[in-house]
Amino acid sequence: MGRRVFDKATTPVILKIDQPPCILHMIRIRKSIRLKVIVMFLLVGVLPMVGSSLYLYQNSQEALENDAFNILGRLVDQSNRAVEDTFQEAGQVLLLTSHNPAFVRYFNEPEKRQEWLNEIQKALGEIQGLFQGSLREACLIRKDGKELGKVVNAQIFPAPDLDADESDQIFFKAGLAGNRGEVYQGEPYFSEDAREWVIPFATPIVLPDGKKVALLHLELSLSYLKDILSERQRGWMGIGDLFIVDDQGRFLTHTDPRIQTLGKLNLPNALDANSSPGWRRMIQEMVDGKIGFQKEVIKNRLSYVHYQPTMTSETSNIFWSTGTVVPVDRVQASADSSDYL
């Protein structure tokens, strides 16, 4: 083939045409509009959605916290009422039993004393049956301190085993000092007969002429309080612990099985259970009879805590406090916060 030769006249020429300024301006406007649309979409659509989600999430956390505090408040309040109702029932049973004619006739009819003593022992046994095994002892003590009849753990004590002098017991003088129809509730103590910590109740036996001749006495086991708290604890999925502290800072009972009071000669010191500042602050305020409702770091875990005084008796100067501790993460785990994201 021959060599192709391009003539200058036929060689293609590429022309460079400058765009008019108006076209460039329109392109810039389109880019600017696109950017503005994107920005407006973010401002009007995405960002408010994110903000709303964060707002709802924050509100949900506040609502969860308020619900937790409300539940803890009801939990402690119901526990207190159950304990107070138990004490009131013990006092009512004691007064009702003291109205049994056998107690007065035992002193007014010496010739039938054994007959009336049998009736007294029967009445003491019936008291224990009313408390489903939580009553450890019921007894009649003469005003000089001699036990006349006693039932311990549903067993009647024979006469040779009765104590000759109970007048040195704390409840004795205080109970005998009361008037007809009054019940004394004393501080818990370790019962040698029951071999555990008990709460004493006592009321005087008064003859028709007003003479005080004896003291009717019963002992309620501290372990019964644990049953009361454990039942309330199970009502809220068993989360957290419930416990009662006395005015000396001792655990009277605790739902944690590792903290035992049954069979111990000394009640455990609540301050020894944990060294964290939040725990020690809470226990001190409970001892001081204050009401608390806040978050504290307990055992390196942020926890909800609530505590309030327990009314033990209108006639005694006994001050207890019921408290609960629930880790925050265990409460939050029960709620699905992802709905707000």
C-alpha positions as CSV (number, residue, x, y, z in Angstrom):
1,M,0.0,0.0,0.0
2,G,1.1,3.5,-0.6
3,R,1.9,5.9,2.2
4,R,-1.0,8.1,3.1
5,V,-0.3,11.7,3.1
6,F,-2.5,14.2,4.9
7,D,-3.0,17.5,3.5
8,K,-3.1,20.4,5.8
9,A,-6.4,21.3,4.3
10,T,-7.9,18.0,5.4
11,T,-6.2,17.6,8.8
12,P,-8.8,17.7,11.6
13,V,-8.6,20.7,13.9
14,I,-9.7,20.5,17.6
15,L,-11.2,23.7,18.6
16,K,-11.1,24.9,22.2
17,I,-14.3,26.8,23.0
18,D,-14.4,28.8,26.1
19,Q,-17.7,28.4,28.1
20,P,-19.6,31.6,28.6
21,P,-19.6,32.9,32.2
22,C,-23.3,32.4,32.6
23,I,-22.9,28.6,32.2
24,L,-20.2,28.4,34.8
25,H,-22.3,30.3,37.2
26,M,-25.2,27.9,36.7
27,I,-22.9,24.9,37.5
28,R,-21.8,26.6,40.7
29,I,-25.4,27.2,41.6
30,R,-26.3,23.6,41.1
31,K,-23.4,22.4,43.3
32,S,-24.4,24.9,45.9
33,I,-28.0,23.8,45.9
34,R,-26.9,20.1,46.1
35,L,-24.8,21.0,49.2
36,K,-27.5,22.9,50.7
37,V,-30.0,20.1,50.2
38,I,-27.6,17.7,51.9
39,V,-27.1,20.1,54.8
40,M,-30.8,20.7,55.1
41,F,-31.4,17.0,55.1
42,L,-29.0,16.6,57.9
43,L,-30.4,19.5,59.9
44,V,-34.1,18.7,59.3
45,G,-33.9,14.9,59.1
46,V,-31.0,13.0,60.6
47,L,-29.7,15.3,63.3
48,P,-33.2,15.8,64.9
49,M,-33.7,12.1,64.7
50,V,-30.5,11.4,66.5
51,G,-31.2,14.2,69.0
52,S,-34.7,12.8,69.6
53,S,-33.2,9.3,70.1
54,L,-30.7,10.6,72.6
55,Y,-33.4,12.6,74.4
56,L,-35.7,9.6,74.6
57,Y,-32.9,7.4,75.8
58,Q,-31.9,9.9,78.5
59,N,-35.6,10.1,79.5
60,S,-35.9,6.4,79.6
61,Q,-32.9,6.1,81.9
62,E,-34.4,8.7,84.2
63,A,-37.7,6.9,84.1
64,L,-35.9,3.6,84.9
65,E,-34.1,5.2,87.8
66,N,-37.4,6.7,89.1
67,D,-39.1,3.4,88.8
68,A,-36.2,1.7,90.6
69,F,-36.4,4.1,93.5
70,N,-40.2,3.8,93.7
71,I,-40.0,0.0,93.8
72,L,-37.3,0.1,96.4
73,G,-39.4,2.5,98.4
74,R,-42.4,0.1,98.3
75,L,-40.2,-2.9,99.0
76,V,-38.7,-1.4,102.2
77,D,-42.1,0.1,103.2
78,Q,-43.9,-3.3,102.8
79,S,-41.1,-5.0,104.7
80,N,-41.4,-2.6,107.6
81,R,-45.1,-3.0,107.7
82,A,-44.8,-6.8,107.8
83,V,-42.3,-6.6,110.7
84,E,-44.4,-4.0,112.6
85,D,-47.6,-6.1,112.0
86,T,-45.8,-9.1,113.5
87,F,-44.8,-7.2,116.6
88,Q,-48.3,-5.9,117.0
89,E,-49.7,-9.4,116.6
90,A,-47.3,-10.7,119.2
91,G,-48.5,-8.0,121.6
92,Q,-52.2,-8.7,120.9
93,V,-51.7,-12.5,121.4
94,L,-49.9,-11.8,124.7
95,L,-52.7,-9.6,126.0
96,L,-55.4,-12.0,124.9
97,T,-53.7,-14.8,126.6
98,S,-53.3,-12.8,129.8
99,H,-57.1,-12.5,130.0
100,N,-57.4,-16.3,130.5
101,P,-59.0,-16.7,133.9
102,A,-56.5,-19.5,134.8
103,F,-53.8,-16.9,135.4
104,V,-55.8,-15.1,138.1
105,R,-57.3,-18.2,139.6
106,Y,-53.9,-19.8,140.0
107,F,-53.2,-17.1,142.6
108,N,-56.7,-16.7,144.1
109,E,-57.5,-20.5,144.5
110,P,-54.4,-22.1,146.1
111,E,-56.3,-25.4,146.6
112,K,-56.7,-25.8,142.8
113,R,-53.3,-24.5,141.9
114,Q,-52.1,-27.6,140.0
115,E,-55.4,-27.6,138.0
116,W,-54.9,-24.0,137.0
117,L,-51.2,-24.6,136.2
118,N,-52.2,-27.3,133.7
119,E,-54.5,-24.8,132.1
120,I,-51.7,-22.2,132.0
121,Q,-49.3,-24.6,130.3
122,K,-52.0,-25.4,127.8
123,A,-52.5,-21.7,127.1
124,L,-48.7,-21.2,126.7
125,G,-48.6,-24.0,124.2
126,E,-51.4,-22.5,122.2
127,I,-49.5,-19.2,121.9
128,Q,-46.7,-21.0,120.1
129,G,-49.1,-22.6,117.7
130,L,-50.2,-19.2,116.5
131,F,-46.8,-18.2,115.2
132,Q,-45.9,-21.1,112.9
133,G,-42.8,-22.1,114.7
134,S,-41.4,-18.6,115.0
135,L,-42.1,-18.3,118.8
136,R,-39.3,-19.9,120.8
137,E,-40.6,-19.5,124.4
138,A,-43.7,-18.6,126.4
139,C,-43.6,-18.6,130.1
140,L,-45.3,-17.3,133.3
141,I,-42.9,-15.8,135.9
142,R,-43.9,-14.9,139.4
143,K,-43.2,-11.4,140.6
144,D,-40.2,-12.6,142.6
145,G,-38.6,-14.0,139.4
146,K,-39.5,-17.7,139.8
147,E,-40.8,-19.4,136.7
148,L,-44.1,-21.1,137.2
149,G,-44.6,-22.6,133.8
150,K,-42.7,-22.6,130.5
151,V,-43.0,-23.9,127.0
152,V,-39.9,-23.9,124.7
153,N,-40.2,-25.0,121.1
154,A,-43.6,-26.5,121.8
155,Q,-42.1,-28.6,124.7
156,I,-43.4,-28.1,128.2
157,F,-40.6,-27.7,130.7
158,P,-40.9,-30.0,133.8
159,A,-41.0,-28.3,137.2
160,P,-37.4,-29.2,138.1
161,D,-36.0,-27.5,135.0
162,L,-37.7,-24.2,135.6
163,D,-35.5,-21.2,136.5
164,A,-35.6,-20.2,140.1
165,D,-34.9,-16.5,139.4
166,E,-35.4,-14.5,136.2
167,S,-35.5,-11.2,137.9
168,D,-32.2,-10.2,136.5
169,Q,-33.4,-10.3,132.9
170,I,-33.7,-7.0,131.1
171,F,-37.4,-7.5,130.2
172,F,-38.5,-8.5,133.7
173,K,-38.4,-5.2,135.5
174,A,-39.6,-3.2,132.5
175,G,-42.4,-5.6,131.8
176,L,-43.6,-5.8,135.4
177,A,-43.5,-2.0,135.6
178,G,-46.2,-1.8,133.0
179,N,-49.9,-1.3,133.6
180,R,-52.7,-3.7,132.9
181,G,-53.2,-4.0,129.1
182,E,-49.6,-2.8,128.3
183,V,-47.0,-4.8,126.5
184,Y,-43.3,-4.3,126.8
185,Q,-41.0,-5.1,123.9
186,G,-37.3,-5.4,124.7
187,E,-34.0,-5.4,122.9
188,P,-33.0,-8.7,121.3
189,Y,-30.9,-11.0,123.4
190,F,-29.4,-14.5,123.1
191,S,-31.8,-17.0,124.8
192,E,-30.0,-19.8,126.6
193,D,-33.2,-21.9,126.4
194,A,-33.7,-21.5,122.7
195,R,-30.0,-21.1,121.9
196,E,-30.6,-18.3,119.5
197,W,-31.4,-14.6,119.3
198,V,-34.9,-13.6,120.3
199,I,-37.1,-10.5,120.8
200,P,-38.8,-10.4,124.3
201,F,-42.4,-9.4,124.9
202,A,-44.0,-9.1,128.4
203,T,-47.1,-8.0,130.1
204,P,-48.1,-8.1,133.8
205,I,-50.7,-10.4,135.3
206,V,-52.9,-8.1,137.5
207,L,-55.4,-9.3,140.0
208,P,-58.9,-7.6,140.3
209,D,-57.7,-5.6,143.2
210,G,-54.8,-4.1,141.1
211,K,-52.0,-6.2,142.6
212,K,-49.4,-7.4,140.2
213,V,-48.5,-11.0,140.8
214,A,-46.7,-12.3,137.8
215,L,-45.3,-11.6,134.3
216,L,-46.5,-13.3,131.1
217,H,-43.5,-13.4,128.7
218,L,-42.8,-14.7,125.2
219,E,-39.8,-14.7,122.9
220,L,-40.0,-14.2,119.1
221,S,-37.1,-15.6,117.0
222,L,-35.1,-13.2,115.0
223,S,-35.0,-15.8,112.2
224,Y,-38.7,-15.1,111.7
225,L,-37.7,-11.6,110.5
226,K,-35.5,-13.1,107.9
227,D,-38.4,-15.1,106.6
228,I,-40.4,-11.9,106.3
229,L,-37.7,-10.1,104.4
230,S,-37.0,-13.0,102.1
231,E,-40.6,-13.3,101.1
232,R,-40.6,-9.6,100.1
233,Q,-37.3,-10.0,98.3
234,R,-38.7,-12.8,96.1
235,G,-41.6,-10.5,95.2
236,W,-39.1,-8.4,93.1
237,M,-37.2,-11.2,91.3
238,G,-34.8,-11.6,94.2
239,I,-32.6,-8.7,93.0
240,G,-30.6,-7.1,95.8
241,D,-30.6,-7.6,99.5
242,L,-32.8,-6.7,102.4
243,F,-31.6,-6.3,106.0
244,I,-32.4,-4.8,109.4
245,V,-29.9,-2.9,111.5
246,D,-30.3,-1.9,115.1
247,D,-29.2,1.3,116.8
248,Q,-25.9,-0.3,117.6
249,G,-25.1,-1.0,114.0
250,R,-25.6,-4.7,114.2
251,F,-27.3,-6.9,111.7
252,L,-30.5,-8.3,113.2
253,T,-31.2,-10.2,110.0
254,H,-30.1,-10.3,106.4
255,T,-31.4,-12.0,103.3
256,D,-27.8,-12.8,102.2
257,P,-27.2,-16.4,103.4
258,R,-23.5,-15.6,104.0
259,I,-24.5,-13.2,106.8
260,Q,-25.8,-15.4,109.6
261,T,-27.3,-14.5,113.0
262,L,-28.8,-17.8,113.9
263,G,-27.0,-19.6,116.7
264,K,-24.3,-16.9,117.1
265,L,-23.5,-15.5,120.5
266,N,-22.7,-12.1,119.0
267,L,-24.6,-10.4,116.2
268,P,-22.5,-9.3,113.2
269,N,-21.4,-5.7,113.0
270,A,-22.9,-4.2,109.8
271,L,-19.8,-2.0,109.2
272,D,-17.6,-5.1,109.0
273,A,-19.6,-6.3,106.0
274,N,-18.0,-3.8,103.6
275,S,-15.3,-1.2,103.8
276,S,-16.5,1.1,101.0
277,P,-17.3,4.7,102.0
278,G,-20.8,4.5,100.5
279,W,-21.7,1.5,102.6
280,R,-20.3,2.9,105.9
281,R,-22.1,6.2,105.2
282,M,-25.4,4.3,104.7
283,I,-25.0,2.2,107.9
284,Q,-24.2,5.3,109.9
285,E,-27.3,7.1,108.7
286,M,-29.4,4.0,109.4
287,V,-28.1,4.0,113.0
288,D,-29.0,7.7,113.2
289,G,-32.6,6.9,112.2
290,K,-32.4,8.8,108.9
291,I,-34.2,8.1,105.7
292,G,-32.0,7.6,102.6
293,F,-32.8,7.3,98.9
294,Q,-29.8,7.6,96.6
295,K,-27.0,5.9,94.6
296,E,-23.8,4.7,96.4
297,V,-20.8,2.7,95.3
298,I,-21.1,-0.6,97.2
299,K,-18.4,-3.3,96.7
300,N,-17.1,-1.3,93.7
301,R,-20.6,-1.4,92.1
302,L,-22.9,1.6,91.7
303,S,-26.0,0.6,93.5
304,Y,-29.4,2.0,94.4
305,V,-29.9,2.2,98.2
306,H,-32.9,2.9,100.3
307,Y,-33.4,2.8,104.1
308,Q,-35.9,4.0,106.6
309,P,-36.6,3.5,110.4
310,T,-38.7,0.6,111.6
311,M,-41.4,1.2,114.3
312,T,-40.8,-1.6,116.8
313,S,-43.0,-0.6,119.6
314,E,-44.9,2.5,120.9
315,T,-43.9,1.7,124.5
316,S,-40.1,1.0,124.0
317,N,-37.2,3.1,123.0
318,I,-35.9,0.7,120.4
319,F,-34.8,2.0,117.0
320,W,-34.2,-0.2,114.0
321,S,-33.8,0.5,110.4
322,T,-34.6,-1.5,107.3
323,G,-32.5,-1.1,104.2
324,T,-32.0,-2.5,100.7
325,V,-29.1,-2.4,98.2
326,V,-29.6,-3.2,94.5
327,P,-26.8,-2.9,91.9
328,V,-27.7,-0.4,89.1
329,D,-26.6,-2.8,86.3
330,R,-28.9,-5.5,87.5
331,V,-31.8,-3.1,87.4
332,Q,-30.8,-1.8,83.9
333,A,-30.4,-5.3,82.6
334,S,-34.1,-5.9,83.1
335,A,-35.0,-3.1,80.7
336,D,-34.4,-3.0,76.9
337,S,-32.9,0.4,76.2
338,S,-32.2,-0.4,72.6
339,D,-35.8,0.7,71.7
340,Y,-34.7,4.3,72.1
341,L,-31.7,4.1,69.7
